[in-house]
Amino acid sequence: MEKYWNLFVEGYRGYADYFWQEITSPAWNNYFYWLIGVSLFFLLLEVVIPWRRNQPVFRRDFWLDAFYMFFNFFLFSLIIYAAASNVVVNLFNDIIMWATGGFNLQANNPLNTFPMWAVLLIGFVVRDFVQWWIHRLLHRSDRLWEFHKVHHSVQEMGFAAHLRYHWMENIVYRTLEYIPLALLGIGLYDFFIIHIFTLAWGHYNHSNISVSGRLTGGILGGLIGLLIANSLLDINLLTDPSFLTKVTVVAGSAGLGALLLGGIMKYVFNSPEMHLWHHSYELPKERRYGVNFGLTLALWDYIFGTAYIPHNEGDIRLGFPGVEEFPENFGSQSAHGFGPLKQ
């Protein structure tokens, strides 16, 4: 027990230095500035190409949601992950070694021999699948639904609403997703890349924009081309390419992505048109536990029959019955969900 306590303490030790380093030393692997950069990008899109043109840019509760973004993504989620991940990974490894008579999961994990792109792809798909089921659980459990109401109290949708959720959700998600990620051997660096991608897509799902599948397919193809052109993530298909070659690869990949993926993007990845219905105030009685539970991928909803997009109009009522009386400030929302459940 002392070993795990020391690991936990080490996770917190020096966090003040880490926090200061994040703010004062911008770098490509800096969570703080990725959050700011991605948020400003989607804010710009909401100004230039708004889906709901009658919705103000600084919509209702915009600044509350902006605070939630930093609290949940940076101050709470990442601190807890950094502090607890070593404990969980080591604990699981020790349990497996004890149960198997000495088999070291971390040393013998088959993913250790996989290229980086495969590790990230497997980790992303597994994590998103686990999160889909956790999201369904938040809607099926009366107690967890009370916490999840904070996220569904959004009544005007925008990118910042992505990270408006009760701090207890961090505990639920992180606790349940640790097990498969630890078994896969997903480390902090892998988690960083997956987390940034899902951050950007989550902002997109909640944003007040509507773009075609060909555009999102082209963007995804362009990102893949960027990885290939720069031999990133162990994708070494080119040998010392020139700048012109790199540009050609990225442009070609973007074009292929638009052509090949454009027609299926809405069935594979979540979108503002799909996720808006997840926040709908009114749903059919047979869908009373909710619809469209996907966080990044939409395919789970199509596979398990929970997809629901009756039309693509953006002006629908959001929230849930009783949202009119729901607390409107951060303190009251953070305390919500702990009292007796209403019968």
N, C-alpha and C positions, 0 to 999 in steps of 0.2 A: 504493500500500500504506500509505503514511503517513497518508492520509486516513482509511482504515478503522481503523487503529490508534488514531488520535485519537478517532474516534467510539466505539470500544470503551472507551477510557480514560474518556471523558466519561460513558459509561454507569455506570461505577463511582464516578466522582468525586462526592463528596458523599453516598455511600450511608449513611454513619454518621448524617448529619443527617436523611436520609429515614427511616431506621430509628427514630431518636429521635422524629421528628415523628409517625410512625405510632402509637407507643405513648402519647405525651403529648397528642396532639390528636385525640380521637375525632371522626370525621366520617362522613357517609354513604358516601363513596368511600374508606374506610379498610379495606384488606385485613385488617389485624390484628384489628380488632374484628368484622368480618364473619365471619371464621373462628371467633372465640369465640362470637358470637351464634348462628350456624347450628349449631354443635356443641352448645351448651347446649340449643337447641330440640329437637334430636333425642335428646339425653340425657333430657330431660324426657319425651318421647314413649315412650322405651324403659322408663321407670319407670311411666308411667300405663297404656300399652296394649302390654305386651310380647307378642310373637308366641310366643316360646319361654319359657314362664313358669318353667321350671326353670333357666333360665340367669341367673346373677347379673348385676346391673346393671354392676358393676365386674368384668367377665368376665376370663377368662384373657388376659394380655398387654394389658389395657386401657391401662395407663400407658405401655407401649412404643409402642402405636399413637398415643397422645396426643402423644408426642414426635415421632413420624414426621409427624404432621399439621403441626406448626409447622416442622419441618425441610424437608419436601418442598414444602409449599404456600407458605411464606413465606421462609425463610432461603435455600433453594436455587433453587426454581423461579422465583420472582419476580425474584430478583437476576439470574439468568442471562438471563431474558427482557428485563429492562430494559437490561442491558448489551449484549446481542447484537442486539436487534430493529432498532436504528438501522443497525447494520452490514449486516444482511441486506437490509433494505429498500433502502438506498442502493446496495448491491452489485448487487442484481437490477435496479434502475432503471438503473444505469450500463451493465450488460451489455446490456440491451434497447436503450438509446440507441445503444450502439456497434453492435449487430447490425442495427438498423433505420435507421441513419443519422440519429439525432436524435429518435426518438419518445420522449417523456417519459411513462413509465407512470404515475407518481404524478399528474402534472398532467392526463393524459388518461384516467384510470381512469373508466369509465362509472359506477361506484358513487358517484363524487363528486356526481352529480346525484340519487341515490336518497335518499328520506327515511331518517332514522336507523333506524326499525323494520325497513325492508327490508335495510339494510346488516347489522344485527345478525342478522336471520333467516338471510340468505344465509351470513354468516360462521359462525354456529352450525352450520348443516346441513353446510357444507363441512368444517368442522373435525371434527365428529363422525364424518363419513364417513371422513375420512382416519385418524382415531384408531381407527376400527373395524378398518381394514386393518392398522394398526400393531399393534394388539392381537393380531390373528391371527398376525402375523409373530413376535411374542414367544413364541407357542406352537409355531410351526413351526420356528424356528431353535433348534438345540440350545444354542448359545452364549447367545442372548438369553433362552431359557427358564431358564437357570441364574440370571440376574438376576431374572427374573419370579417365580421360586420364592419370593422374599421375600414378595411379596403373597399367594401361595397358601399360605404357611406359617400363615396364620390358621386356628385350629381352633375358635374360637368367634366367631361373626359379630356385629359391632356397627358403628355408624356410623363410629367412628374407624378401623376397618380400611380404609376408603376410601383413606386416604393412607399406608398402610403399603406402601411399595414401594422398591426399590433406587434409589439416586440415579442410576444409569446410565439408568434409564427416563426420567428427566427429559431427559437428553441425546438419547435416541432419539426420544422424542415431539416435543420442541421443534424438533429439527433437521428432521425430516420434515414437520412441520406448518407450519413457517415459510414454505416455498415457496408453497403455495396462499394462505396468509393474506397474505403479502407481495404476491403478484400481485393479490389482491383489495383491497389497500390498507387492511387492518384495522390500526388503530392501537392504542395503549395504552389509550385510553379505551374503545374498542369491545371490546377484549380483556378489560378489567376487568368489564364488564357480562356478557359471555358466560361469563367465568371464575366469577363469583359464582353465576350460574344453574346451571352444571354442578357447582360445589361443592355446592350445596344438593341437587341431584338425585343426585349421587354418594353423599352422606351417606345419603339416603333409600334408595338401592339396597342399601346395606350394613347398614342399621339393623335392629334386632330388633323390627320392627313389621310388621303386615300390614293394609292398609286397602283399601277398595273402589275400583274405577275411578271411581265416581261422585264420591267425595270428592276424588281427585286431579284429576279433570276439573273439578270445581267450584273447586278452588284455582287451577288454570291459568286458568280463565275469570275468576275474581276478579282475578288479576294483570293480565290483559288489560283488564278494566274499570277497574282502577286507573290504567293508562296512559292510557286514553281520558278518564277523568274529570278527570285533571290535565294533559291535553295534553302528556304526556311523549313523548319519542322521536319528535317530529314527527307525533304522532297528534292532530290538531286537529279533532275532530268536534263539540266543544261550545264555545260562546262564553260566557265568564264565567259558568260554572254556579254555582248556589248549593250550599251544603254538602249540603242534602237531595237535590239532583239528583245530586251526586257519589255519595252513599251508595246512591241508587237504581240508578245505572249499575253500580256495583261489585256490588251484590246481584243485579241482573238478569243481569249477565255471569256471575256465579258459578252462578246457577241454570241458565242456558243451557249453561254448560260441563259441569255435572253431567249435564244431560239429553242433550246432543248428543255429548259426548266420552266420557261414562262407559263406554259399551260398547266403545270402541275404544282406550282408554288403554293397556291391557296389550299391544296390538299396535304401538303407536306409541312409547311410552316404556318404559324399563327399570323394573324393580320389584324389591323384596326377594325375592319368590317366584321370579322369573326368574333374578336374579343369584346366588342361593344355589346353584343348580345349576351355575353356572360354577365354583364353588369345591368341587364335590363330589369326594370322594376316589375314588369309583368311578364310571366312566362306561362305556357300551357300547364294545366293541372298535372299532366303526366310527366312534366319536367320540373316538378316542384323542388327537387334537390339541385337544380342548376344544369347548365349546358356549357359546352366549349371550355373544358377544364385545362386544355393545353397551355403550357407556359411559353415554350418556344416552338415546339412541334405541334402541328394540328393533326397529324396522322393518327395519333392515339384516339382522338375523338371520332374520327371516321371509322377506325377499326372496331371500337367498342360501342358505336351507335349513340354517342352523346353530342355529335355535331348538330348545330341548329343555326341556320342563317335564312330566315324567311324572306328577307329582302335586304338590300344594301343601302337603304336610306340612313343617314347619320343622326337624324333628329328623333330619337326615341327617349322616353323617360328612363332615368337611371336611378339605382338605389334598391330599396327593398321596403315592403310594408312596415311603416313605423320609423322610417329614416328621418321623417320630419322632427321627431323628438330625440333623435340620436345626438349625443354630445358633439360639440363643434370645435373644441379646443384640444390640443395635444395632451394636456394633463388628464383631462376627463376621459379621453379616448384610451389612454394608456392604462387607466384603472378599470376600464370596462371589461366585463366578462368574468369577474371573480366572485360576484354575488350569487345568490340563489337563482336558479333557473325558473323562469315563469312557466307555469303549467298551462 
